[in-house]
Amino acid sequence: MIGFSVMDFFGIPSSINLSTERIIYRGLKVYIVESKGGAIVCMLLALIFLGTWPAILTLLERRGRLPQHTYLDYTITNLLAAVIIALTFGEIGKGTNDSPNFLTQLSQDNWPSVLFAMAGGVVLSLGNLSAQYAWAFVGLSVTQVITASITVVIGTTMNYFLDDKINKAEILFTGVGCFLAAVCLGSAVHASNAADNKEKLKNLPSGCIVGAEAMDVSMSKETITNNDKAKAGTAGFLIELENRRAIKVFGKSTLIGLAIAFFAGVSFSLFSPAFNLATNDQWHTLKEGVPHLSVYTTFFYFSVSCFVLAIILNITFLYHPVLNLPRSSLKAYLRDWNGRGWAFLAGFLCGFGNGLQFMGGEAAGYAAADAVQALPLVSTFWAILLFGEYRKSSRRTYILLVSMLFMFIVAVGFLMASSGHRK
């Protein structure tokens, strides 16, 4: 018996006991998570992984690595994580007619569910790709707040009805309301922080022109030193960052970043319902006698389509870049090993994080599993620690930031407390 102690919070048990007979496969059945406690542990691990990988990609962009190069690396290990999960958890034990293992399901006539899974991978790939550019414009924490909140408001509502209302509605939708409040606070945080940065840049020497259309950010070593070089939160720090990073944001409207973030959020909101339909076939698209896809088989097809679209789009962006990025090539990408290990790590974290989210959702309901969308709590921690976001900001920005994070803590408590049990 393995015990995990957590604080009582909105009905979450004070001791989550994971017994081997409830979590590990029974007899010859394929390994599945069945207990509510096991599902919550999966969600918490997924929350950490999914909140960390965006910080790694942001770090590489701020160091000047082209996002097309980074995303191509990331998508390789993201697919590899799904393959590892399918060939381990999906192959444990001997499959049965009702619960076939991963390799058996690959040859079955289950294409309607496969198409739902692949559709989910497509929208996730679009969301991840869009978010990568939004991080540069509006910051890691605010982008994650906007995308996660939209995902919960739309996706969780859809999952609640797809899961035959197994979650406690009054608790679930209170949490959804908290996420909606968080996205409003996130937008306010961004607006306030942008105003703070604009005020800092007003103190630059006359040689640096800050305008709506363009900005000359070339500065002498002496000027940078006078502006507190390398001290996060100063005007000199902002200039250094702009000169070093891959995506140039000075002089561009922040509405571009917000628009990209909202598009990413809508894309993210659709991938979990599509995954839900693929594994549970609520619309009865499978032929009679054909077993439902296991969560591992679904995740494999989901990740394959995500991989294929990402490869197509990013190779296209190498030769036809967006947002005034420099043109690259496949040959230049293959030679670029600067930061490749970090990009590979980000792909693994995202892949295993998504897998854990789906494993928990299959046990406790995909609506409750959307609690992992509190990942801005983790992303904001990394944004402050690694990137110096919100350093030397105004008191108003700090108040809004704390309010936003508190709202997320409350929201994740409500969503986890709404966990049900799939029959």
N, C-alpha and C positions, 0 to 999 in steps of 0.2 A: 504494500500500500504506500503510495507516494502522496504526501500532503502538502498543499500550498496554502499559506495563510494570507488572507487579504482583509482589508477593513470592510465592515458592513457598509454598504452604500446602495441605496435605492433597491434593496431587496437582494443584492448579490450575497450569497452565503458567505459566512465568515471563514469557513474552511472548505476549500475546493479539493475534494478527494478524488484522485484519479486511480481507479482500480483497474488492474490489468484486464479483468474480464469485461470491462465496459469500454475500454479504449482500444485494446489490442484485439485483433481478429479472434473470433471464437471458432474453435475447431478448424475447419478448412476454409472458412470464409475469408474474403479479401479484407485486408486491414482497413478499418473505418473508425472514425471518431463518432461515438454514440452518446456520450454523456454531456450534460450541460456544462459541467465543470471543465471537461476536456475542450469543449468548444470555446469557452472563455479564455483558456490558456492559449489556444491557437490564435484567437483574436489579439491578445496582448502581444504575442511574439510578432504577429503580422504588423501590428501598429508600429513597433520599433523598426522593423525592416523597411516598411513602406515610408516611414518618416525620414529614414536616413539616406536612401539612395538618391533622392533629388538633391540633397546637399552635396553629394560627391560630384554629380554632373554640373552643378552650379559652380563648385570650386574649380573644376577644369575650365569652364568658360571664362571665369574671372582670371585664370592664368593665361588665357589667350588661345587655348585649343579650340579649333573649329568645332561647333556643335554637330556638324555632319559626321566628322571623324569619331567623336565621342559616342554618338548615338549608334553608329554602325557597330562599334565594339560592344556597347551595352546590349544590343539586341541579340548578339550571338550567345552570350552567356544567359540571357533571359530565357531563350529557347532551351538551352542546355539544362537549366534548372528544371523545366517542365519534363524533359526527357528523363532526368534522374529520378524525379518523383514518380513518374509513370512506371519505370522499370524496377523500382523498389517497392513502394507502398502498393502500387497497382498490380504487382506480381507476387506478393506474399501469399502463401497458401495456394490451394487448388481452387480454381473458380467453379461455380455451380451454374446451373441453367438460369437461375434468377440473378446471380451475381457473378458474371464471368469476369475473368481477369483482363488486364489491359490488352495483351497481345491477341486474345480471342476476340475482343470487341472490334479490333481493327478490320476484321474480315466480315463482320455482320452487316445486315441491311438496315443501318441506322442513320442514313444520310439526312433525314429531316433534322435530327438532333445535332448532327455534325455541322450542318449549315448554321444553326443557331449559335453553336459554339464558335464557329469561325466569324460570324457577324460580331460577336462579342469581342473577339480579338482585333477586328478591324477598328471598332470605335475606341478600344483602349489604346491602340497604336496611334490613332489620330490625336487622342487626348494627351498622351505622353509626349508626342512630338511637338504639339502646340505649347504645352506647359514649359518645355525646354526653352522656348523663346520668350514666353511670358515672364519667366524668372528673371531674365535680364532687365526687363522694363519696369516691373513693379516690385521686384524683390521676391525672395524665396517664400517668406512667411505669408505675405499677403496673397500671392498666387495660390498657395496651398489652401488658405482659408476660403478663397472664392470657389476654387474647383471642388474642394471637399464638401462645402455647404450645398452647392448646387447638386452634387452627386447624391447627397442624403435627401434633400427635399424632393427630387424627382425619382431617383432610383429606389430609395427606401419605400416610398409610397407604392411604387409598382411591385416591389418584392413582397410587400405585406399582403397584397391581394393575390399574387401568384402563389404564395405559400399557404393559401387557404386560411389566412388570418390566425396563424398559430401564435403570433406574438401578441402581447397585451397592448391593445390599441391605445388606451389612455396614457400608458407610460411611453410607448413608442413615439406617438405623435407629439407628446410634450418634448421629447428629445429632438424631434425634427424641428419643432419651433425654436428650440435653443440654437440649433445649427443655422437656421434662417437669421436669427438675431446676430449670430457670429459673423455671417457674411456681410451684414450691414456695418458691424463694428470694424471688420477687416478693411472695407472700403474707406471708412473714416480714418483708420490708422494710416493707410497709404496716402490719403490726401494730406493729412497732418504732417507726415514725415517728408513728403515731397515739398511742402511749404517750408519745412525746416531746412532742407537741403538748398532750396532756392535762396533762402536768407543767408546761408553760409557762403554760397558762391558770389553773393553781392560784394563780399569783402575782397574778392580777387583783384590783383593789379589790373590796370587799364588795358594791358596787353591781352588779357583774356576776356573775350566778348561772349557774354551769355545772352542768348536770344532764343526766340521761338524757332528760328530757321537753321541757325548754324552756331558752332562754337569752336573757337581756336583754343585747343587745350595744350598747345606746346608751351612749356615753361622752362626757364633756366633752372639749374641746380640750386642756385641761391634763392630763387623765388619759392621753390618747393620747400626748402628748408625753413624759410620764414613762415610757411603755412603749416608747420608741424608735420613734416613728412613722416609717414608710416603710423601716425596716430589716428586710430579709427574715429570717425565722426567729424573730422576736420575737413575744410575745403581742399587742402592739399591731398588728403587721402582720397577724396572723390575724384580729383584730377588724375592721380596716379592710377586709380582703378580704371578710369575711362581710357587712359593711354595703353593699358596692358590688356584689357579684356578683348574677347573676340567680337562681341556684338556691341557696337557703339550706340549709346542711348541718349547722349546729350543732344539737345536740339530737337528731339523727337517727342511728339505728343504722348503723354502717358495713357491717353485714351486707346492708343494702339495696343499697349500691354494689357489694359483691362479688357478690351474686346477679345484678344487672344485667350485670356484667362477664362472668360465666360464661355467661349467656344469649347475650350478644353473641358470645362465643367459639364457642359451638356453632353459631350462625348463620353466622359467618364460615367455619367448617370445611366447610360444605357448598357454598359458591358456586364454588370452584375445581373440585371433581369434577363439578358440574353443567355448568360451562363445558367441561370436558374431554369429557364425553359429547356435548355439542352439536357440537363441532368434529371429533371422531373417530368418533362413532357406533359405539362398541364393542358396543352391544347390538343393532345391525343393525335399527334402526327405520325407516330410510329405504327407499323403494322402489328396486328395482334400476335402476341407470342414473342415479339422482339424485346429483350430486356432494355431498361433505361441505361444510358451511358453512365458509367461510374464517374465520380468527380475527377479521377485521375485521367481517364480517357478524354473527358470533356476538356480538361485543362491542357492536354497535349494538343488537341485540334485548335483550341483557343490560341495557344502560343504559336503554333505554326502559321496561322493567318496573320497574327501580330508581327511575326518575323518577316514574312514575305512582303507585306505592305511597307514595313519600315525600310527594308532593303531597297525596294523600288523607289520610294520617295527620297531617301537620303542619297542614293547614287545620283538621282536626278538633281538634287540640290547641290551636289558637288560641282556639277557643270553649269547649273542655272541657279545660283544662290539667291536667297531672299534677304530682305532687310539690309541690303548693301554689304553683305558679307563678301569676302574675297573668293574668287573662283578657285576651285581645287580640282583634283582628279583622283581616279581610283589608284593610280600609281603613287601619288602623294600621300593618300590615306594609308596605303600599305607600308610606306616608309615612316609614318608618324608614330613613333613609340613613346612619345612624351605624354605620360599620363594614361597609357593604355591599360595598365594594371588596375588603376582606380576605376576606369570605365567598365572593365570586366567585373570588378567587385560589385559595382552598382547594379549590373544586370543580374547577378546572382541574388542580391538582396531583394530586388523587385520580384524576381521569379519565385523565390521561396516565400516571400511575403504574400504574393497573390495566391499561391498554393495553400498556405495556411488559412488565409481568409476564406477560401472556398471550402476547405475541409471543415472549418467551424460553422460556415453557413449551412452546409448540408445537414449538420446535426441540430443546430439551434434556430435555423431560419436565416435566410439571406438578408432580411431586413435588420435583424439584430447584428449580423456580421458587418453591416455598414458602420458599426461603431469604430472600425479601423480608420474611418475617414476623419477621426480626430488626430490624424497624423500631423497636422500643423503644430500640435504641441511639441512633437519631436523635431520637426523641421525648424520651428522658431528657435528652439534651443541651439541647433547647429548654426542657424543664421546669425545669432548673437555671438556664439563662441568662435566661429570660424571667420565670419565676414564682417563683424563689427556693425551689423545693422542696428539702428536705433541708438548708436552711441552719440552722446552730446545732443540728443533730441530735446524737444520742448516737454514741459510738464504735461501738456495736453496729450501729446503723443504717447507718453508713458501710461497715462491713465487709460487711454483707449486701448493700448496694447494689453495691459493687465486685464481689463474688462473682457476683451476678446478671448484671451486664454482661459479665463475663468468660465466663460460661457461654453467653451469647448469641453472643459472638465465636467461640467454639469451635463452637457449633452451626451457625452460618452457613457456617463453613469446611467442615464435614462435608457439609452439603447441597449446596453448590456443587461440591464435589469428587465428589459422586455423579452428576453430570450425565452423561446418556447421549446418544444420537443417534437421533431418530425415523427409522425406515426409510420 
